[in-house]
Amino acid sequence: MANSMAEQLQQEMVCEGLLECIHGLKGLDKACFRVLVESEEPLPIDDVADQVDRERSTAYRSIQRLLQSGCVQKEQVNYDDGGYYHVYSPTDSSDIAADMQRQLNDWYAKMGLLIQEFEETYERGGKPDTDE
């Protein structure tokens, strides 16, 4: 991944790149997400692991990152004779997009304040405040 914003803007991006850029998700996370999006029904972790050709525990960690980012939802399915298991499905794309837009707006506002602070700090040869 590019180090500076200028480098990032020069890179060709695809929509799944937003999952990496905004949520810090990795290749396996995106592959698990894609499996869930392409499935017609919610999937248990074993099915996700099989489809991405990884161990159950590895797929589970990716699903956990997707849950934390809000890209995936978890549902409990109960067995008739007791016990349960979980199935996973993608969050509605409009909800994910709205969350990413909110995060982008928050970032933009924060950067705007930092740019203003930079300008005020360094105008006419000013020096930044230090804690030393």
MIFI-349755 format. One line per field, with one value per residue (C-alpha): residue in one letter; x, y, z. Coordinates in steps of 0.05 Angstrom, whole numbers. Each point is the difference from the previous one (the first is absolute). Layout:
res: (A, ...)
px: (X, ...)
py: (Y, ...)
pz: (Z, ...)
END
This chain:
res: (M, A, N, S, M, A, E, Q, L, Q, Q, E, M, V, C, E, G, L, L, E, C, I, H, G, L, K, G, L, D, K, A, C, F, R, V, L, V, E, S, E, E, P, L, P, I, D, D, V, A, D, Q, V, D, R, E, R, S, T, A, Y, R, S, I, Q, R, L, L, Q, S, G, C, V, Q, K, E, Q, V, N, Y, D, D, G, G, Y, Y, H, V, Y, S, P, T, D, S, S, D, I, A, A, D, M, Q, R, Q, L, N, D, W, Y, A, K, M, G, L, L, I, Q, E, F, E, E, T, Y, E, R, G, G, K, P, D, T, D, E)
px: (0, 23, 31, -23, -67, 30, 23, -68, -35, 45, -17, -56, -52, -60, -61, 25, 61, -44, -4, 75, 7, -55, -4, 71, -24, 48, -4, -29, -52, -22, -2, -45, -44, -6, -20, -56, -23, -3, -38, -75, -6, 38, 59, 31, 74, 18, -30, 37, 65, -10, -14, 62, 42, 23, -3, -64, 38, 31, -66, -32, 51, -16, -75, 12, 36, -59, -49, 40, 1, -75, 5, -29, -57, -5, -63, -10, -35, -28, -2, -67, 33, 40, 64, 12, 49, 11, -8, 27, -26, 23, -29, -44, 46, -37, 14, 74, 4, -34, 49, 60, -27, -7, 71, 25, -37, 30, 70, -10, -22, 59, 49, -31, 13, 71, 13, -27, 44, 60, -13, -8, 61, 47, -25, 54, 54, -36, 25, -42, -15, 40, -7, 75)
py: (0, 71, 40, 70, 27, 24, -72, -27, 48, -22, -74, -32, -22, -46, 4, -58, 42, 43, -58, 2, 75, 18, -62, -27, -68, -48, -44, -60, 45, 25, -71, -22, 61, -18, -72, 26, 51, -54, -49, -2, -16, 13, -47, -34, 11, -70, 16, 66, -34, -53, 51, 42, -63, 18, -31, 13, 42, 44, 12, 14, 55, 33, -5, 32, 59, 6, 0, 54, 43, -7, -35, -66, -21, -61, -40, -57, -62, -47, -76, -32, -46, 56, 36, 51, 24, 67, 20, 62, 45, 67, 64, 37, 37, 66, -5, -15, 58, 48, -20, 9, 69, 20, -22, 38, 63, -7, -8, 59, 45, -22, 12, 69, 19, -26, 40, 62, -12, -11, 66, 38, -32, 13, 66, 54, -46, -23, -61, -59, -9, -56, -37, -1)
pz: (0, -15, 57, -17, -20, -66, -14, 18, -47, -57, 10, -37, 50, -3, 45, 44, 13, 44, 49, 6, -1, 49, 44, -6, -25, -33, -62, 37, 34, -68, -27, 58, -12, -74, 18, 45, -52, -55, 44, -5, 74, 64, 10, 60, 11, -25, -69, -4, 19, -54, -54, 16, 10, 70, 69, 39, 52, -54, -34, 68, 15, -68, 14, 68, -33, -48, 58, 36, -62, -8, -68, 24, 45, 45, 13, 49, -26, 53, -7, 17, 52, 33, -18, -54, -53, -34, -72, -33, -55, -29, 28, -50, -48, 11, 75, -13, -50, 49, 55, -47, -21, 74, 14, -61, 22, 70, -29, -47, 58, 43, -57, -12, 72, -3, -64, 33, 61, -46, -35, 65, 31, -58, -28, 0, 26, 62, 37, 22, 74, 31, 65, 13)
END
